[in-house]
Amino acid sequence: MAELQRRLEEIRLFHGRDDGDFTSQVEHAVSVYRSYKSIEGDPSGVHGPNTRRALEAETTGRGRS
């Protein structure tokens, strides 16, 4: 989960600690990302396979430097 937080941080949708907790802030960031990218097939707010593939294609998982 911390990697998800770092990836969302890279695209400036998450601003917090990469502590591995799936908080409402992370859920909201995932929902916003899915909306921006028009990702379908994953349940709302869920970091499913379609969302994961898209996010991994454009981020490194290391967060922002």
C-alpha positions as a Markdown table, in Angstrom:
| # | Residue | x | y | z |
|---|---|---|---|---|
| 1 | Met | 0.0 | 0.0 | 0.0 |
| 2 | Ala | 2.9 | 2.4 | 0.6 |
| 3 | Glu | 3.9 | 1.9 | -3.0 |
| 4 | Leu | 0.4 | 3.0 | -4.1 |
| 5 | Gln | 0.7 | 6.1 | -1.9 |
| 6 | Arg | 4.1 | 6.9 | -3.5 |
| 7 | Arg | 2.8 | 6.4 | -7.0 |
| 8 | Leu | -0.2 | 8.7 | -6.2 |
| 9 | Glu | 2.2 | 11.2 | -4.7 |
| 10 | Glu | 4.3 | 11.2 | -8.0 |
| 11 | Ile | 1.2 | 12.4 | -9.9 |
| 12 | Arg | 0.3 | 14.9 | -7.2 |
| 13 | Leu | -2.9 | 13.2 | -6.1 |
| 14 | Phe | -1.8 | 12.1 | -2.6 |
| 15 | His | -0.1 | 14.4 | 0.0 |
| 16 | Gly | 0.7 | 12.4 | 3.1 |
| 17 | Arg | 3.0 | 9.8 | 4.6 |
| 18 | Asp | 3.5 | 6.6 | 2.7 |
| 19 | Asp | 2.6 | 4.5 | 5.8 |
| 20 | Gly | 0.7 | 1.8 | 4.0 |
| 21 | Asp | -2.7 | 2.6 | 5.3 |
| 22 | Phe | -5.6 | 2.7 | 2.8 |
| 23 | Thr | -7.3 | 5.8 | 4.2 |
| 24 | Ser | -10.2 | 7.8 | 2.8 |
| 25 | Gln | -7.5 | 10.2 | 1.4 |
| 26 | Val | -5.9 | 7.3 | -0.6 |
| 27 | Glu | -9.3 | 6.0 | -1.7 |
| 28 | His | -10.3 | 9.5 | -2.9 |
| 29 | Ala | -7.0 | 9.9 | -4.8 |
| 30 | Val | -7.6 | 6.5 | -6.5 |
| 31 | Ser | -11.1 | 7.6 | -7.4 |
| 32 | Val | -9.8 | 10.9 | -8.9 |
| 33 | Tyr | -7.1 | 9.1 | -10.8 |
| 34 | Arg | -9.6 | 6.7 | -12.3 |
| 35 | Ser | -11.9 | 9.5 | -13.3 |
| 36 | Tyr | -9.1 | 11.6 | -14.9 |
| 37 | Lys | -7.9 | 8.5 | -16.9 |
| 38 | Ser | -11.4 | 7.2 | -17.6 |
| 39 | Ile | -10.5 | 3.8 | -16.2 |
| 40 | Glu | -13.3 | 1.3 | -16.2 |
| 41 | Gly | -13.7 | -2.2 | -14.9 |
| 42 | Asp | -12.6 | -1.7 | -11.3 |
| 43 | Pro | -15.0 | -1.1 | -8.5 |
| 44 | Ser | -15.2 | 2.6 | -7.4 |
| 45 | Gly | -12.3 | 3.6 | -5.2 |
| 46 | Val | -10.6 | 0.3 | -5.6 |
| 47 | His | -7.0 | -0.1 | -6.7 |
| 48 | Gly | -7.9 | -2.9 | -9.1 |
| 49 | Pro | -5.9 | -4.4 | -12.0 |
| 50 | Asn | -7.0 | -1.8 | -14.6 |
| 51 | Thr | -6.1 | 1.1 | -12.3 |
| 52 | Arg | -2.9 | -0.6 | -11.2 |
| 53 | Arg | -1.7 | -1.1 | -14.8 |
| 54 | Ala | -2.4 | 2.5 | -15.8 |
| 55 | Leu | -0.7 | 3.9 | -12.6 |
| 56 | Glu | 2.3 | 1.6 | -13.0 |
| 57 | Ala | 2.8 | 2.6 | -16.6 |
| 58 | Glu | 3.3 | 6.3 | -15.7 |
| 59 | Thr | 5.0 | 6.2 | -12.3 |
| 60 | Thr | 8.1 | 4.6 | -10.7 |
| 61 | Gly | 6.8 | 3.8 | -7.2 |
| 62 | Arg | 9.6 | 5.8 | -5.6 |
| 63 | Gly | 7.5 | 9.0 | -4.8 |
| 64 | Arg | 8.5 | 12.5 | -5.6 |
| 65 | Ser | 12.1 | 13.6 | -5.0 |
